[in-house]
Amino acid sequence: MNYNVNKKGYYGEFGGAYIPEMLYPNVEELRQNYLEVMAEESFQKEFRELLKDYVGRPTPLYFAKRLSEKYKTKIYLKREDLCHTGAHKINNTIGQILMAKRLGKTRIIAETGAGQHGVATATVCALMGLECIVFMGEIDIKRQAPNVARMKMLGAKVVPAISGSKTLKDATNETIRDWINNPVDTHYIIGSVVGPHPYPDMVARFQSVVSEEIKSQLNEKEGRENPDFVVACVGGGSNAAGAFYHYLDKPEVGIIAVEAAGKGIYSGESAATSALGKVGIIHGSKTLLMQTADGQITEPYSISAGLDYPGVGPMHANLFASGRGEFISITDDEAMQAGLELCKLEGIIPAIESSHALAIFETRKFKKDDVVVVNLSGRGDKDLETYIKHFNL
Ligand SMILES: *Cc1c(COP(=O)(O)O)cnc(C)c1O
């Protein structure tokens, strides 16, 4: 079995490019060029150098001794929380800004929900001196003031989306509209392994540096490249895609994807797409998404803004449908407890997204000798307010 993308842009039955005709030239230009550009020696050199000197890669693979003792298995943390800007998202935006430059683009657009992807995009635009416009729902702008300030400090223009529910999907609509109107000079940086082909594949390739590093780092520490399990949280799925990438076709490595169950899978307030989703089209891609009986996308909920997404990328939809991946849902409370536990046991304050991945050890048992790598996708500084409220700190 091959769990990576095929030539037509599909993972099993999922993926493809379901886009309005007016967007076709933009997406087609990218599709025709992305693999060739990424294969260029000069591209690889610049990408690798920036990952090293600007992002701070390789990020450590850290053996979490006290956590391992508590759960009676060998737990390693891949420290994406130590990346510049505090999470894995920068790996992708660095890759895409270099892609945009190679394609002669001078203007960058992006949409953002909580603002994390907006900040990562504004960061690389500042780095390269390119114009940056970030669309963001009007409600999200109010909810996420610190990230809005960061984007502005980094030189980006933040444009409110004032239609519909004034949140992420409305910002996405605005971004697509802008791209249709500016097909020649503009590149749209998508922030996860979602969207029409080739985005999920391109983003997965940029993030695949994560599992590339895990392989050599684990070899150093354990004398083997393959862990028994690799675990990651899934919003759209990009940090998970990066952590799983080089293990997709290695059946001896168990793949565990962790979704946000919010206040409970069946509470009506969750983002557990694998449990609740049906096949549909979102963001130009055929995948699993949460929707009403007549196909309207339902509003997701999670305490962590990064997991608050009504779909998953097509790679993950296929990992679920094929049974290659084990999917686990974690509630808000379980995630918050696991986050606090990592603080106490290892001195690391994780992003609440990453805390979902850590929470599986309470219920999912592993053998004593199992090597379990958890992708610690981000750090918790941005979540302090939420931790304070939850624990009355
Ligand atoms: C954005 C974000 C996520 C979720 O996005 P994916 O594309 O699923 O990785 C997870 N963790 C952190 C820290 C994030 O910022």
The ligand as a Gaussian input file, in Angstrom:
#p B3LYP/6-31G(d) Opt

LIG

0 1
 C       -1.771000      25.367000      14.051000
 C       -1.302000      24.434000      15.080000
 C       -1.689000      23.077000      15.085000
 C       -2.700000      22.505000      14.149000
 O       -2.365000      22.579000      12.799000
 P       -1.910000      21.299000      11.979000
 O       -1.898000      21.765000      10.564000
 O       -2.891000      20.223000      12.226000
 O       -0.568000      20.931000      12.465000
 C       -1.142000      22.235000      16.045000
 N       -0.287000      22.693000      16.982000
 C        0.106000      23.986000      17.004000
 C        1.051000      24.417000      18.067000
 C       -0.396000      24.902000      16.073000
 O       -0.005000      26.171000      16.136000

